[in-house]
């Protein structure tokens, strides 16, 4: 049998098409790795629940090969456990309050995956409620699923049982599962950083698409202004293949009605895409070579960024170093973050940007509607019910509190508050008009390069796309030594520019070859 665990999904599709592996053999192989490495051994804890029908479903693909109509026929995919699956699998968002909850229907992204032939292998763990329950909740922790570990340093935990090397969040399990070879690919979600951060920490490719490219129908919401789903893969081509399947108009999500996409995201992927491209690198005006302020943010990133920029230049890109005109990204100069983020609760020590006030207001309205329209087999019907359940089961459900939920539950829930409207308007002004649009127009850029997920905030607030690709490796957290772990680089751009960003990311990926599977997880 082929060694499938760390090859790209494109190779797996080719093997299925050529009859060199069967869907059932793939499912059995991934289940064996989940048993060996997720449930035992390093106990990565990436997978919250397995689909009990996955092996039976895979049997239905005997003799069926991937085709134009069903490009993912027999491909095992994991999805984040805030995405509705209308089958035997619960949809819980990692909450004890929703442990028994079932979805009435498949989310649109799940329906599209199934229609393309994918086998939904199971659901992945996540930061509870996609990191909107409590300010101090660590990435990858939930009261129902426990703590996800980074596969590059799974044994390194602090005295609270929290990984020293973060798995990233909130799509922690989706990222770790792909990095550890527990599935062919996975689907995560992002409101601000929840695809990019775990992809960076686990050496993966992801696409945080323009809001409206992928339907959010059936995905537990945080902020309709910023929420999206996206693929998590081991290669840029894999991400493009999944984007072909997932990018579709959906009457259940009005934001998709304005989408613009090419016929094929895999078209024109080549190393020559970087030739002549103008790539912006936000830099300190007082020190133009201090690219992306990594000297202030994390000196360990300097080598990765310097080498990444050299790769781009060797490929023929023109690097444009200039100050970013807004504080819409971590560490940038300009507009005070207190203007962009006036929520007094959101002073998270591990996240300088905190949770924006827009999220607090949009969460209650969106969650109440989701529970009413999508979820069944649970007594929990509203956000207030979840707050009450957590309070009544504080010892198990509230290890890190629920201060964000308390703040959201105290809002009117109808988005009529003046503070919400002004905060959203300021987000768009700072991140879009004075941020990405101004920066890219002024310097005639094709994309903006950021280290890790530092550019997530400005792109998320603007609703614009980002593509993450492995950039290199770093080590150490503060003064503590750690094994080497990945750091990605992000290409961000204008609305609906996913194809251009994928082409740029592909060129970098093919020249840099920076993905390296985690050690200690060998072929079984």
TORGU-495962 format. One record per residue (C-alpha): residue number from 1; x, y, z. Coordinates in nm, 3 decimals. Layout:
N
[r NUM [X Y Z]]
...
END
This chain:
524
[r 1 [0.000 0.000 0.000]]
[r 2 [0.114 0.352 -0.076]]
[r 3 [0.251 0.570 0.203]]
[r 4 [-0.038 0.812 0.201]]
[r 5 [-0.002 1.002 0.527]]
[r 6 [0.218 1.292 0.416]]
[r 7 [0.160 1.307 0.041]]
[r 8 [-0.060 1.576 -0.107]]
[r 9 [-0.430 1.526 -0.166]]
[r 10 [-0.360 1.563 -0.539]]
[r 11 [-0.136 1.254 -0.523]]
[r 12 [-0.408 1.066 -0.334]]
[r 13 [-0.666 1.162 -0.598]]
[r 14 [-0.429 1.041 -0.869]]
[r 15 [-0.375 0.712 -0.684]]
[r 16 [-0.751 0.662 -0.648]]
[r 17 [-0.800 0.738 -1.016]]
[r 18 [-0.525 0.493 -1.112]]
[r 19 [-0.656 0.215 -0.888]]
[r 20 [-0.338 0.210 -0.676]]
[r 21 [-0.538 0.259 -0.358]]
[r 22 [-0.905 0.225 -0.262]]
[r 23 [-1.120 0.462 -0.061]]
[r 24 [-1.176 0.189 0.199]]
[r 25 [-0.800 0.129 0.234]]
[r 26 [-0.745 0.501 0.285]]
[r 27 [-1.013 0.518 0.554]]
[r 28 [-0.865 0.214 0.730]]
[r 29 [-0.518 0.365 0.712]]
[r 30 [-0.627 0.700 0.854]]
[r 31 [-0.828 0.530 1.129]]
[r 32 [-0.517 0.332 1.225]]
[r 33 [-0.310 0.651 1.246]]
[r 34 [-0.580 0.824 1.452]]
[r 35 [-0.578 0.528 1.691]]
[r 36 [-0.197 0.525 1.713]]
[r 37 [-0.121 0.897 1.733]]
[r 38 [-0.438 1.081 1.824]]
[r 39 [-0.584 0.841 2.081]]
[r 40 [-0.251 0.692 2.197]]
[r 41 [0.120 0.768 2.169]]
[r 42 [0.155 1.148 2.169]]
[r 43 [-0.225 1.176 2.208]]
[r 44 [-0.259 1.474 1.975]]
[r 45 [-0.634 1.495 2.040]]
[r 46 [-0.705 1.653 1.701]]
[r 47 [-1.012 1.443 1.619]]
[r 48 [-1.314 1.494 1.843]]
[r 49 [-1.543 1.232 1.689]]
[r 50 [-1.528 0.983 1.405]]
[r 51 [-1.806 0.925 1.155]]
[r 52 [-1.932 0.573 1.237]]
[r 53 [-2.045 0.531 0.876]]
[r 54 [-1.719 0.640 0.710]]
[r 55 [-1.594 0.291 0.628]]
[r 56 [-1.934 0.184 0.495]]
[r 57 [-1.956 0.498 0.281]]
[r 58 [-1.606 0.437 0.143]]
[r 59 [-1.713 0.091 0.032]]
[r 60 [-1.960 0.257 -0.202]]
[r 61 [-1.667 0.401 -0.396]]
[r 62 [-1.529 0.061 -0.496]]
[r 63 [-1.452 0.094 -0.865]]
[r 64 [-1.550 0.463 -0.864]]
[r 65 [-1.270 0.695 -0.969]]
[r 66 [-1.239 1.071 -0.919]]
[r 67 [-1.377 1.254 -1.222]]
[r 68 [-1.472 1.602 -1.337]]
[r 69 [-1.816 1.559 -1.180]]
[r 70 [-1.685 1.402 -0.859]]
[r 71 [-1.325 1.524 -0.818]]
[r 72 [-1.301 1.407 -0.456]]
[r 73 [-1.450 1.058 -0.500]]
[r 74 [-1.334 0.850 -0.204]]
[r 75 [-1.113 1.123 -0.048]]
[r 76 [-1.130 1.126 0.337]]
[r 77 [-1.189 1.476 0.476]]
[r 78 [-1.221 1.595 0.837]]
[r 79 [-1.433 1.900 0.922]]
[r 80 [-1.419 2.132 1.219]]
[r 81 [-1.682 2.061 1.485]]
[r 82 [-1.861 2.392 1.442]]
[r 83 [-1.975 2.285 1.095]]
[r 84 [-2.311 2.109 1.077]]
[r 85 [-2.322 1.749 0.958]]
[r 86 [-2.674 1.612 0.926]]
[r 87 [-2.574 1.257 1.011]]
[r 88 [-2.496 1.058 1.326]]
[r 89 [-2.214 1.293 1.428]]
[r 90 [-2.287 1.561 1.689]]
[r 91 [-2.218 1.925 1.606]]
[r 92 [-2.094 2.072 1.933]]
[r 93 [-1.844 2.361 1.888]]
[r 94 [-1.654 2.183 2.168]]
[r 95 [-1.916 2.278 2.427]]
[r 96 [-2.046 2.048 2.697]]
[r 97 [-2.376 2.234 2.663]]
[r 98 [-2.406 2.103 2.306]]
[r 99 [-2.264 1.754 2.364]]
[r 100 [-2.583 1.584 2.247]]
[r 101 [-2.672 1.834 1.975]]
[r 102 [-2.739 1.712 1.623]]
[r 103 [-2.766 1.920 1.309]]
[r 104 [-3.090 1.907 1.114]]
[r 105 [-2.904 1.930 0.781]]
[r 106 [-2.557 1.933 0.633]]
[r 107 [-2.392 2.273 0.619]]
[r 108 [-2.355 2.389 0.259]]
[r 109 [-1.979 2.320 0.263]]
[r 110 [-2.044 1.962 0.378]]
[r 111 [-2.310 1.916 0.111]]
[r 112 [-2.067 2.038 -0.155]]
[r 113 [-1.795 1.804 -0.028]]
[r 114 [-2.028 1.505 -0.030]]
[r 115 [-2.155 1.595 -0.377]]
[r 116 [-1.793 1.600 -0.495]]
[r 117 [-1.746 1.249 -0.353]]
[r 118 [-1.558 1.325 -0.032]]
[r 119 [-1.599 1.091 0.263]]
[r 120 [-1.651 1.288 0.585]]
[r 121 [-1.418 1.097 0.817]]
[r 122 [-1.517 1.284 1.133]]
[r 123 [-1.513 1.612 1.323]]
[r 124 [-1.207 1.790 1.461]]
[r 125 [-1.150 1.953 1.797]]
[r 126 [-1.132 2.330 1.819]]
[r 127 [-1.098 2.614 2.063]]
[r 128 [-1.443 2.614 2.223]]
[r 129 [-1.696 2.821 2.030]]
[r 130 [-1.412 2.912 1.795]]
[r 131 [-1.238 3.110 2.072]]
[r 132 [-1.537 3.327 2.162]]
[r 133 [-1.625 3.184 2.503]]
[r 134 [-1.350 3.319 2.730]]
[r 135 [-1.067 3.567 2.697]]
[r 136 [-0.801 3.346 2.854]]
[r 137 [-0.892 3.017 2.684]]
[r 138 [-0.581 2.861 2.526]]
[r 139 [-0.580 2.772 2.159]]
[r 140 [-0.714 2.422 2.098]]
[r 141 [-0.892 2.378 2.431]]
[r 142 [-1.260 2.299 2.477]]
[r 143 [-1.459 2.171 2.772]]
[r 144 [-1.591 1.881 2.563]]
[r 145 [-1.286 1.790 2.359]]
[r 146 [-0.997 1.877 2.589]]
[r 147 [-0.663 2.013 2.467]]
[r 148 [-0.523 1.972 2.114]]
[r 149 [-0.142 1.938 2.098]]
[r 150 [0.103 2.065 1.840]]
[r 151 [0.252 1.757 1.664]]
[r 152 [0.595 1.922 1.642]]
[r 153 [0.624 1.939 2.023]]
[r 154 [0.344 1.724 2.172]]
[r 155 [0.525 1.637 2.494]]
[r 156 [0.606 1.995 2.591]]
[r 157 [0.328 2.110 2.826]]
[r 158 [0.324 2.373 3.100]]
[r 159 [0.212 2.311 3.458]]
[r 160 [-0.152 2.376 3.359]]
[r 161 [-0.147 2.111 3.087]]
[r 162 [-0.136 2.371 2.808]]
[r 163 [0.104 2.318 2.515]]
[r 164 [0.415 2.535 2.527]]
[r 165 [0.418 2.531 2.146]]
[r 166 [0.062 2.625 2.059]]
[r 167 [-0.132 2.422 1.802]]
[r 168 [-0.286 2.752 1.693]]
[r 169 [-0.656 2.818 1.699]]
[r 170 [-0.937 2.807 1.670]]
[r 171 [-0.913 2.549 1.387]]
[r 172 [-0.659 2.359 1.593]]
[r 173 [-0.772 2.003 1.533]]
[r 174 [-0.825 2.062 1.161]]
[r 175 [-0.465 2.179 1.127]]
[r 176 [-0.303 1.915 1.349]]
[r 177 [-0.492 1.634 1.176]]
[r 178 [-0.358 1.735 0.834]]
[r 179 [-0.004 1.794 0.963]]
[r 180 [0.000 1.456 1.140]]
[r 181 [-0.135 1.267 0.838]]
[r 182 [-0.471 1.174 0.991]]
[r 183 [-0.671 1.273 0.680]]
[r 184 [-0.621 1.385 0.321]]
[r 185 [-0.729 1.741 0.402]]
[r 186 [-0.960 1.924 0.638]]
[r 187 [-1.196 2.218 0.657]]
[r 188 [-1.158 2.488 0.920]]
[r 189 [-1.319 2.824 0.981]]
[r 190 [-1.196 3.174 1.053]]
[r 191 [-1.330 3.499 1.186]]
[r 192 [-0.987 3.652 1.251]]
[r 193 [-0.683 3.425 1.242]]
[r 194 [-0.847 3.088 1.307]]
[r 195 [-0.726 2.938 0.979]]
[r 196 [-0.402 3.131 0.942]]
[r 197 [-0.266 3.087 1.295]]
[r 198 [-0.298 2.705 1.314]]
[r 199 [-0.178 2.668 0.954]]
[r 200 [0.136 2.864 1.044]]
[r 201 [0.196 2.660 1.360]]
[r 202 [0.156 2.329 1.177]]
[r 203 [0.335 2.394 0.848]]
[r 204 [0.026 2.393 0.627]]
[r 205 [-0.137 2.576 0.341]]
[r 206 [-0.470 2.746 0.396]]
[r 207 [-0.692 2.993 0.218]]
[r 208 [-0.885 3.247 0.425]]
[r 209 [-1.117 3.352 0.143]]
[r 210 [-1.299 3.673 0.069]]
[r 211 [-1.615 3.682 0.280]]
[r 212 [-1.884 3.547 0.050]]
[r 213 [-1.667 3.311 -0.158]]
[r 214 [-1.764 3.011 0.058]]
[r 215 [-2.109 2.976 0.212]]
[r 216 [-2.137 3.005 0.591]]
[r 217 [-2.480 2.837 0.602]]
[r 218 [-2.473 2.570 0.872]]
[r 219 [-2.153 2.695 1.034]]
[r 220 [-2.188 2.809 1.394]]
[r 221 [-2.142 3.186 1.367]]
[r 222 [-1.937 3.446 1.547]]
[r 223 [-1.952 3.744 1.313]]
[r 224 [-2.141 3.753 0.986]]
[r 225 [-1.915 4.043 0.887]]
[r 226 [-1.603 3.826 0.896]]
[r 227 [-1.689 3.454 0.925]]
[r 228 [-1.575 3.214 0.654]]
[r 229 [-1.468 2.853 0.604]]
[r 230 [-1.151 2.745 0.428]]
[r 231 [-0.938 2.444 0.333]]
[r 232 [-0.637 2.321 0.532]]
[r 233 [-0.397 2.120 0.317]]
[r 234 [-0.041 2.001 0.266]]
[r 235 [0.003 2.182 -0.065]]
[r 236 [-0.117 2.489 -0.253]]
[r 237 [-0.260 2.275 -0.532]]
[r 238 [-0.469 2.083 -0.278]]
[r 239 [-0.613 2.409 -0.147]]
[r 240 [-0.698 2.516 -0.502]]
[r 241 [-0.871 2.182 -0.568]]
[r 242 [-1.087 2.225 -0.258]]
[r 243 [-1.162 2.587 -0.341]]
[r 244 [-1.299 2.469 -0.677]]
[r 245 [-1.549 2.258 -0.484]]
[r 246 [-1.636 2.500 -0.204]]
[r 247 [-1.663 2.834 -0.386]]
[r 248 [-2.028 2.839 -0.494]]
[r 249 [-2.326 3.069 -0.467]]
[r 250 [-2.577 2.967 -0.202]]
[r 251 [-2.925 3.115 -0.150]]
[r 252 [-2.884 3.040 0.222]]
[r 253 [-2.596 3.289 0.245]]
[r 254 [-2.666 3.622 0.072]]
[r 255 [-2.297 3.718 0.091]]
[r 256 [-2.223 3.457 -0.179]]
[r 257 [-2.442 3.634 -0.434]]
[r 258 [-2.170 3.889 -0.510]]
[r 259 [-1.883 3.642 -0.542]]
[r 260 [-1.640 3.642 -0.831]]
[r 261 [-1.433 3.333 -0.906]]
[r 262 [-1.244 3.176 -1.197]]
[r 263 [-1.356 2.854 -1.360]]
[r 264 [-1.059 2.667 -1.215]]
[r 265 [-0.838 2.772 -0.924]]
[r 266 [-0.574 2.517 -1.028]]
[r 267 [-0.526 2.684 -1.366]]
[r 268 [-0.194 2.857 -1.434]]
[r 269 [-0.023 2.739 -1.116]]
[r 270 [0.343 2.771 -1.201]]
[r 271 [0.673 2.894 -1.066]]
[r 272 [0.680 3.184 -1.313]]
[r 273 [0.381 3.355 -1.147]]
[r 274 [0.613 3.556 -0.923]]
[r 275 [0.803 3.714 -1.212]]
[r 276 [0.734 4.088 -1.213]]
[r 277 [0.491 4.070 -0.917]]
[r 278 [0.497 4.365 -0.678]]
[r 279 [0.492 4.234 -0.321]]
[r 280 [0.443 4.478 -0.035]]
[r 281 [0.628 4.422 0.290]]
[r 282 [0.505 4.649 0.573]]
[r 283 [0.815 4.806 0.722]]
[r 284 [0.906 5.049 0.996]]
[r 285 [0.955 5.395 0.841]]
[r 286 [1.231 5.462 1.095]]
[r 287 [1.404 5.137 0.997]]
[r 288 [1.299 5.031 0.644]]
[r 289 [1.477 4.696 0.668]]
[r 290 [1.276 4.601 0.977]]
[r 291 [1.034 4.413 0.756]]
[r 292 [0.689 4.352 0.905]]
[r 293 [0.824 4.476 1.239]]
[r 294 [0.941 4.123 1.319]]
[r 295 [1.221 4.269 1.525]]
[r 296 [0.959 4.412 1.759]]
[r 297 [0.718 4.121 1.740]]
[r 298 [0.946 3.819 1.740]]
[r 299 [1.317 3.839 1.657]]
[r 300 [1.318 3.465 1.588]]
[r 301 [1.111 3.531 1.278]]
[r 302 [1.381 3.747 1.118]]
[r 303 [1.569 3.460 0.952]]
[r 304 [1.249 3.308 0.808]]
[r 305 [1.128 3.640 0.670]]
[r 306 [1.468 3.736 0.529]]
[r 307 [1.502 3.403 0.351]]
[r 308 [1.141 3.414 0.226]]
[r 309 [1.192 3.759 0.079]]
[r 310 [1.511 3.638 -0.088]]
[r 311 [1.318 3.351 -0.250]]
[r 312 [1.062 3.599 -0.384]]
[r 313 [1.334 3.821 -0.526]]
[r 314 [1.510 3.523 -0.684]]
[r 315 [1.180 3.437 -0.853]]
[r 316 [1.164 3.785 -1.003]]
[r 317 [0.933 3.966 -0.759]]
[r 318 [0.981 4.333 -0.679]]
[r 319 [0.973 4.386 -0.302]]
[r 320 [0.813 4.716 -0.198]]
[r 321 [0.897 4.812 0.160]]
[r 322 [0.661 5.075 0.300]]
[r 323 [0.479 5.157 0.621]]
[r 324 [0.125 5.018 0.654]]
[r 325 [-0.110 5.316 0.694]]
[r 326 [-0.328 5.160 0.963]]
[r 327 [-0.309 4.962 1.285]]
[r 328 [-0.532 4.693 1.135]]
[r 329 [-0.260 4.432 1.179]]
[r 330 [-0.061 4.330 1.482]]
[r 331 [0.227 4.565 1.550]]
[r 332 [0.149 4.817 1.279]]
[r 333 [0.164 5.193 1.332]]
[r 334 [-0.112 5.447 1.281]]
[r 335 [-0.469 5.442 1.415]]
[r 336 [-0.480 5.355 1.783]]
[r 337 [-0.606 5.000 1.845]]
[r 338 [-0.845 5.140 2.104]]
[r 339 [-1.040 5.287 1.813]]
[r 340 [-1.044 4.959 1.623]]
[r 341 [-1.125 4.759 1.934]]
[r 342 [-1.317 4.931 2.212]]
[r 343 [-1.437 4.620 2.390]]
[r 344 [-1.306 4.661 2.748]]
[r 345 [-1.300 4.284 2.800]]
[r 346 [-1.070 4.206 2.513]]
[r 347 [-0.727 4.262 2.655]]
[r 348 [-0.609 3.907 2.603]]
[r 349 [-0.246 3.877 2.708]]
[r 350 [-0.179 3.631 2.426]]
[r 351 [-0.357 3.833 2.160]]
[r 352 [-0.283 4.209 2.156]]
[r 353 [-0.578 4.274 1.925]]
[r 354 [-0.826 4.105 2.159]]
[r 355 [-1.177 4.024 2.044]]
[r 356 [-1.328 4.321 1.858]]
[r 357 [-1.652 4.470 1.979]]
[r 358 [-1.816 4.379 1.647]]
[r 359 [-1.784 4.013 1.744]]
[r 360 [-1.949 4.070 2.081]]
[r 361 [-2.257 4.224 1.921]]
[r 362 [-2.290 3.993 1.620]]
[r 363 [-2.237 3.673 1.821]]
[r 364 [-2.565 3.673 2.014]]
[r 365 [-2.789 3.738 1.715]]
[r 366 [-2.609 3.486 1.495]]
[r 367 [-2.585 3.211 1.756]]
[r 368 [-2.952 3.234 1.859]]
[r 369 [-3.061 3.205 1.495]]
[r 370 [-2.823 2.914 1.436]]
[r 371 [-2.950 2.718 1.736]]
[r 372 [-3.308 2.772 1.623]]
[r 373 [-3.260 2.689 1.256]]
[r 374 [-2.989 2.423 1.252]]
[r 375 [-2.967 2.235 1.583]]
[r 376 [-3.193 1.970 1.738]]
[r 377 [-3.189 1.702 2.012]]
[r 378 [-3.080 1.944 2.281]]
[r 379 [-3.253 2.150 2.546]]
[r 380 [-3.020 2.440 2.462]]
[r 381 [-3.210 2.685 2.243]]
[r 382 [-3.036 3.020 2.298]]
[r 383 [-2.709 3.176 2.406]]
[r 384 [-2.873 3.247 2.743]]
[r 385 [-2.930 2.870 2.781]]
[r 386 [-2.561 2.802 2.720]]
[r 387 [-2.460 3.068 2.973]]
[r 388 [-2.695 2.911 3.229]]
[r 389 [-2.572 2.557 3.156]]
[r 390 [-2.210 2.664 3.197]]
[r 391 [-2.284 2.840 3.525]]
[r 392 [-2.463 2.531 3.657]]
[r 393 [-2.173 2.307 3.552]]
[r 394 [-1.890 2.548 3.627]]
[r 395 [-1.638 2.288 3.743]]
[r 396 [-1.631 2.112 3.406]]
[r 397 [-1.770 2.370 3.162]]
[r 398 [-1.598 2.687 3.282]]
[r 399 [-1.232 2.611 3.341]]
[r 400 [-1.145 2.944 3.176]]
[r 401 [-1.473 3.122 3.242]]
[r 402 [-1.722 3.259 2.989]]
[r 403 [-1.664 3.634 3.002]]
[r 404 [-1.703 3.683 2.627]]
[r 405 [-2.037 3.502 2.627]]
[r 406 [-2.152 3.708 2.924]]
[r 407 [-2.065 4.028 2.738]]
[r 408 [-2.240 3.912 2.421]]
[r 409 [-2.547 3.790 2.607]]
[r 410 [-2.584 4.133 2.766]]
[r 411 [-2.635 4.298 2.424]]
[r 412 [-2.981 4.352 2.275]]
[r 413 [-2.920 4.088 2.010]]
[r 414 [-3.069 4.296 1.728]]
[r 415 [-2.757 4.492 1.621]]
[r 416 [-2.932 4.822 1.688]]
[r 417 [-2.675 4.960 1.931]]
[r 418 [-2.493 5.271 1.813]]
[r 419 [-2.163 5.141 1.949]]
[r 420 [-2.187 4.834 1.723]]
[r 421 [-2.265 5.037 1.412]]
[r 422 [-1.980 5.282 1.473]]
[r 423 [-1.735 5.000 1.550]]
[r 424 [-1.818 4.818 1.228]]
[r 425 [-1.790 5.138 1.026]]
[r 426 [-1.450 5.208 1.184]]
[r 427 [-1.334 4.853 1.105]]
[r 428 [-1.414 4.901 0.737]]
[r 429 [-1.258 5.246 0.725]]
[r 430 [-0.937 5.140 0.901]]
[r 431 [-0.890 4.796 0.746]]
[r 432 [-1.031 4.843 0.397]]
[r 433 [-1.040 5.209 0.288]]
[r 434 [-0.733 5.335 0.477]]
[r 435 [-0.573 4.993 0.511]]
[r 436 [-0.545 4.729 0.239]]
[r 437 [-0.700 4.937 -0.041]]
[r 438 [-0.488 5.243 0.032]]
[r 439 [-0.166 5.046 0.075]]
[r 440 [-0.208 4.831 -0.234]]
[r 441 [-0.329 5.115 -0.456]]
[r 442 [-0.056 5.357 -0.348]]
[r 443 [0.221 5.108 -0.420]]
[r 444 [0.051 4.923 -0.710]]
[r 445 [0.084 4.589 -0.531]]
[r 446 [-0.019 4.239 -0.632]]
[r 447 [-0.007 4.113 -0.273]]
[r 448 [0.112 4.200 0.077]]
[r 449 [0.348 3.965 0.262]]
[r 450 [0.318 3.907 0.638]]
[r 451 [0.510 3.675 0.874]]
[r 452 [0.294 3.405 1.031]]
[r 453 [-0.061 3.517 1.093]]
[r 454 [0.026 3.878 1.183]]
[r 455 [-0.173 4.009 0.887]]
[r 456 [-0.490 3.826 0.985]]
[r 457 [-0.665 4.120 1.150]]
[r 458 [-0.656 4.369 0.867]]
[r 459 [-0.760 4.112 0.605]]
[r 460 [-1.036 3.974 0.827]]
[r 461 [-1.184 4.313 0.911]]
[r 462 [-1.177 4.410 0.543]]
[r 463 [-1.327 4.073 0.444]]
[r 464 [-1.032 4.020 0.208]]
[r 465 [-0.844 3.697 0.128]]
[r 466 [-0.517 3.557 0.260]]
[r 467 [-0.321 3.249 0.155]]
[r 468 [-0.079 3.091 0.402]]
[r 469 [0.213 2.873 0.291]]
[r 470 [0.495 2.717 0.500]]
[r 471 [0.780 2.965 0.532]]
[r 472 [1.037 2.794 0.753]]
[r 473 [1.104 2.681 1.110]]
[r 474 [1.177 2.856 1.438]]
[r 475 [1.238 2.734 1.793]]
[r 476 [1.194 2.861 2.145]]
[r 477 [0.910 3.035 2.326]]
[r 478 [1.042 3.328 2.526]]
[r 479 [1.336 3.190 2.726]]
[r 480 [1.222 2.829 2.696]]
[r 481 [1.386 2.595 2.447]]
[r 482 [1.159 2.398 2.218]]
[r 483 [1.193 2.166 1.921]]
[r 484 [1.177 2.332 1.581]]
[r 485 [0.822 2.418 1.476]]
[r 486 [0.685 2.583 1.162]]
[r 487 [0.626 2.946 1.076]]
[r 488 [0.423 3.033 0.770]]
[r 489 [0.418 3.335 0.545]]
[r 490 [0.094 3.497 0.432]]
[r 491 [0.008 3.652 0.098]]
[r 492 [-0.289 3.889 0.142]]
[r 493 [-0.472 4.080 -0.129]]
[r 494 [-0.785 4.251 -0.256]]
[r 495 [-1.134 4.103 -0.259]]
[r 496 [-1.176 3.799 -0.487]]
[r 497 [-0.801 3.779 -0.559]]
[r 498 [-0.770 3.418 -0.433]]
[r 499 [-0.651 3.289 -0.772]]
[r 500 [-0.370 3.544 -0.793]]
[r 501 [-0.267 3.475 -0.432]]
[r 502 [-0.269 3.099 -0.492]]
[r 503 [-0.046 3.144 -0.797]]
[r 504 [0.200 3.353 -0.596]]
[r 505 [0.193 3.110 -0.304]]
[r 506 [0.244 2.815 -0.539]]
[r 507 [0.552 2.976 -0.693]]
[r 508 [0.699 3.038 -0.347]]
[r 509 [0.610 2.685 -0.230]]
[r 510 [0.777 2.521 -0.530]]
[r 511 [1.093 2.727 -0.489]]
[r 512 [1.121 2.715 -0.108]]
[r 513 [1.003 2.359 -0.024]]
[r 514 [0.955 2.450 0.341]]
[r 515 [0.703 2.188 0.451]]
[r 516 [0.852 1.918 0.673]]
[r 517 [0.624 1.661 0.842]]
[r 518 [0.636 1.644 1.221]]
[r 519 [0.886 1.392 1.363]]
[r 520 [0.784 1.090 1.566]]
[r 521 [0.475 0.999 1.360]]
[r 522 [0.613 0.735 1.122]]
[r 523 [0.428 0.521 0.871]]
[r 524 [0.250 0.238 1.050]]
END
